[in-house]
Amino acid sequence: MKTASRPIALSVAGICLASLAVALVAQYGFGLRPCNLCLIQRVPFVLAALFGLLALRDGQPAALLLRLAGIVLLINGGIAVYHVGVEQHWWASAVCSGGQQGAVAVADLLAEMSKPAEAQCDSPAWSFHGITMAALNVPFSALLGLGILWAVKRSEA
């Protein structure tokens, strides 16, 4: 690994793991239940952190792994835009459809009633003056992804 890539890889892993920690504290510490789209948005952070950690190993193509981390986070920015659109009721979500169609057996209804209600993607668990966590994730993921790609390109020059 080039020594110039090491701080980038450490930063990627650290920022992504810290972001996941914030999401888990919000969920378990403050009781903010995530919807399906919220859970999906955690996956790119896990992947980017893994790419960052793998880039630290000798013999690994660090630049390629860090570029993948940047691209994954840019994709996450797009997922967050989609999530904001669902929250604002600009479009419906296929991921958080909300219910079954057709006839439902009474036993199935009783089983569903015993489960805790799932968080809905179109009603945010938290907002501050209309800004939700999904809305905060749009610039965060996009800028982090762009920053990683820029840093990798600059380190190779």
C-alpha positions as CSV (number, residue, x, y, z in Angstrom):
1,M,0.0,0.0,0.0
2,K,1.2,3.5,-0.8
3,T,1.7,5.5,2.3
4,A,-0.4,8.3,0.7
5,S,-3.4,5.9,0.6
6,R,-3.1,4.9,4.3
7,P,-4.7,8.1,5.8
8,I,-7.5,8.0,3.2
9,A,-8.3,4.3,4.0
10,L,-8.2,5.0,7.8
11,S,-10.5,8.0,7.3
12,V,-12.9,6.1,5.2
13,A,-13.1,3.3,7.7
14,G,-13.4,5.6,10.7
15,I,-16.0,7.9,9.2
16,C,-18.2,5.0,8.0
17,L,-17.9,3.1,11.3
18,A,-18.7,6.3,13.2
19,S,-21.8,6.9,11.0
20,L,-23.0,3.4,11.7
21,A,-22.4,4.0,15.4
22,V,-24.5,7.2,15.2
23,A,-27.3,5.2,13.5
24,L,-27.2,2.5,16.2
25,V,-27.2,5.0,19.0
26,A,-30.2,6.8,17.4
27,Q,-32.0,3.4,17.1
28,Y,-31.2,1.8,20.5
29,G,-30.3,4.8,22.6
30,F,-33.1,7.1,21.5
31,G,-35.7,4.6,20.3
32,L,-35.8,5.9,16.7
33,R,-36.9,2.9,14.8
34,P,-35.5,2.6,11.3
35,C,-37.7,1.8,8.3
36,N,-36.6,-0.6,5.5
37,L,-35.0,2.2,3.5
38,C,-33.0,3.4,6.6
39,L,-31.7,-0.1,7.0
40,I,-30.8,-0.3,3.3
41,Q,-28.8,2.9,3.6
42,R,-26.6,1.4,6.3
43,V,-25.3,-1.3,3.9
44,P,-23.1,1.1,1.8
45,F,-21.5,2.4,5.0
46,V,-20.6,-1.2,5.9
47,L,-19.2,-1.9,2.5
48,A,-17.2,1.3,2.4
49,A,-15.8,0.6,5.8
50,L,-14.8,-2.9,4.7
51,F,-13.2,-1.5,1.5
52,G,-11.3,1.0,3.7
53,L,-10.1,-1.7,6.1
54,L,-9.1,-4.0,3.2
55,A,-7.2,-1.1,1.6
56,L,-5.0,-1.0,4.7
57,R,-3.7,-4.5,4.0
58,D,-0.4,-4.9,2.1
59,G,-0.7,-6.4,-1.3
60,Q,-4.3,-5.2,-1.8
61,P,-5.1,-2.7,-4.6
62,A,-5.7,0.2,-2.3
63,A,-6.7,2.7,-4.9
64,L,-9.3,0.4,-6.4
65,L,-10.8,-0.5,-3.1
66,L,-11.0,3.2,-2.1
67,R,-12.6,4.1,-5.4
68,L,-15.2,1.4,-4.8
69,A,-15.8,2.9,-1.3
70,G,-16.4,6.3,-3.0
71,I,-18.7,4.9,-5.6
72,V,-20.7,2.9,-3.0
73,L,-21.2,6.1,-1.0
74,L,-22.3,8.0,-4.1
75,I,-24.9,5.3,-4.7
76,N,-26.0,5.7,-1.1
77,G,-26.6,9.4,-1.7
78,G,-28.9,8.4,-4.5
79,I,-30.7,5.9,-2.2
80,A,-31.1,8.8,0.3
81,V,-32.6,11.0,-2.4
82,Y,-35.1,8.3,-3.2
83,H,-35.9,8.0,0.6
84,V,-36.4,11.7,0.9
85,G,-38.9,11.5,-2.1
86,V,-40.8,8.8,-0.3
87,E,-40.9,10.8,2.9
88,Q,-42.2,13.9,1.0
89,H,-44.8,11.7,-0.8
90,W,-43.3,12.6,-4.2
91,W,-43.5,8.9,-5.0
92,A,-44.4,5.6,-3.4
93,S,-41.8,3.1,-2.2
94,A,-41.6,-0.5,-3.5
95,V,-39.5,-1.4,-0.5
96,C,-41.9,-0.1,2.1
97,S,-45.2,-1.1,0.5
98,G,-46.9,-1.4,3.8
99,G,-49.3,-4.3,3.5
100,Q,-50.7,-7.4,1.8
101,Q,-53.3,-7.3,-0.8
102,G,-56.1,-9.8,-1.2
103,A,-57.8,-12.0,1.4
104,V,-56.0,-12.4,4.7
105,A,-56.6,-15.2,7.2
106,V,-57.6,-14.4,10.8
107,A,-54.6,-16.3,12.1
108,D,-52.3,-14.1,10.0
109,L,-54.0,-11.0,11.3
110,L,-53.5,-12.2,14.9
111,A,-49.9,-13.0,14.3
112,E,-49.3,-9.6,12.8
113,M,-51.0,-7.9,15.8
114,S,-48.6,-9.6,18.2
115,K,-45.6,-8.1,16.4
116,P,-44.5,-4.5,17.0
117,A,-45.5,-2.1,14.2
118,E,-42.9,-1.6,11.6
119,A,-41.6,1.9,10.9
120,Q,-43.0,3.4,7.7
121,C,-40.7,4.9,5.1
122,D,-43.0,7.8,4.5
123,S,-43.2,9.0,8.1
124,P,-39.7,9.9,9.4
125,A,-38.8,8.9,12.9
126,W,-37.0,12.2,13.5
127,S,-36.9,15.6,11.9
128,F,-35.6,19.1,12.8
129,H,-37.4,21.9,11.0
130,G,-38.4,19.4,8.3
131,I,-34.9,18.1,7.8
132,T,-34.9,14.3,8.3
133,M,-32.0,11.9,8.7
134,A,-32.5,10.7,5.1
135,A,-32.2,14.3,4.0
136,L,-29.0,14.7,6.0
137,N,-27.7,11.6,4.4
138,V,-28.0,13.0,0.9
139,P,-25.2,15.5,1.1
140,F,-23.2,13.5,3.7
141,S,-22.9,10.4,1.5
142,A,-22.5,12.3,-1.7
143,L,-19.8,14.6,-0.4
144,L,-18.0,11.8,1.4
145,G,-18.1,9.7,-1.8
146,L,-16.8,12.6,-3.9
147,G,-14.2,13.5,-1.3
148,I,-12.9,9.9,-1.3
149,L,-12.6,9.8,-5.1
150,W,-10.9,13.2,-5.2
151,A,-8.5,12.2,-2.4
152,V,-7.6,8.9,-4.2
153,K,-7.0,10.8,-7.5
154,R,-4.9,13.4,-5.8
155,S,-2.8,10.8,-3.9
156,E,-1.9,9.1,-7.2
157,A,-0.7,12.3,-8.8
